[in-house]
Amino acid sequence: MSVTLLRIVPARPDWQPTEEAVDAAAEALRAMCPSADEFAIVCYAEPTLIDESGAARFELRVRNPARPRLSPAELDRLATLLGADLRQLLVPS
């Protein structure tokens, strides 16, 4: 069975959000991908390579989101909740 990961990462590799911002963004992302298999909040001590697309110290990860990429408006909403510009990666594995 194939797995697709939707990974939401900050544009700045060294940036990390507050715990409150993470909770709000995770709740919003769950509402955007209600049929997903799994959600994860991942924090790294140092900027870490994220699927060869750059580095980050933080990511929101959705396993099998059951939808295409987030719309620009949805990504903007998460960016507002987290307080940082974001990038999204849709990675089949």
C-alpha positions in Angstrom: 0.0 0.0 0.0 1.4 3.4 -0.9 1.7 6.2 1.6 1.5 9.9 0.8 2.9 12.4 3.3 1.7 16.0 3.4 4.5 18.0 5.2 4.0 21.6 6.3 7.3 23.3 7.1 8.4 26.8 7.8 10.1 28.8 5.1 13.0 29.6 7.5 14.8 26.4 8.5 15.8 27.6 12.0 12.3 28.8 13.0 10.1 27.0 15.6 6.6 28.0 16.8 5.2 28.3 20.3 3.3 25.4 21.7 0.0 27.3 21.6 0.5 28.1 17.9 1.3 24.5 17.2 -1.9 23.3 18.9 -4.1 25.8 17.0 -2.5 24.9 13.7 -2.7 21.2 14.3 -6.4 21.5 15.1 -7.0 23.5 11.9 -5.0 21.0 9.8 -7.0 18.1 11.2 -10.2 19.9 10.0 -8.7 20.5 6.6 -7.8 16.7 6.2 -10.5 14.9 8.2 -10.0 11.6 6.4 -6.2 11.4 6.9 -4.7 8.3 8.5 -2.4 10.1 11.0 -1.2 13.5 12.1 2.2 14.2 13.7 3.9 17.3 15.1 7.6 16.9 14.7 10.2 19.2 16.3 13.9 18.8 15.8 16.8 20.2 17.9 18.6 21.4 14.8 17.5 22.2 11.2 16.9 18.7 9.7 16.7 17.7 6.1 13.1 17.3 5.1 12.7 15.0 2.1 15.7 16.6 0.2 13.6 19.8 -0.2 15.2 21.8 2.5 15.7 21.8 6.2 13.4 22.6 9.1 13.3 22.4 12.9 9.5 21.9 12.8 6.9 20.2 10.7 3.3 19.2 10.7 3.0 15.9 9.0 -0.2 14.2 7.6 -0.1 10.6 6.5 -2.4 9.9 3.6 -4.3 13.2 3.6 -6.9 11.9 1.2 -6.8 15.1 -0.8 -4.4 17.1 -3.0 -2.3 19.9 -1.7 -3.7 22.5 0.6 -5.2 25.5 -1.1 -3.3 28.9 -0.9 -6.0 30.1 1.5 -5.6 27.0 3.8 -1.8 27.4 3.8 -2.2 31.1 4.6 -4.5 30.2 7.5 -1.9 27.8 9.0 0.8 30.5 8.4 -1.3 33.0 10.3 -1.9 30.6 13.2 1.8 29.6 13.4 3.2 33.1 12.8 5.5 32.2 9.9 5.6 31.7 6.2 5.1 28.1 5.3 5.8 25.6 2.5 4.0 22.4 1.8 5.4 19.2 0.4 3.2 16.3 -0.9 5.5 13.3 -1.0 4.5 9.9 -2.2 6.6 7.1 -0.6 
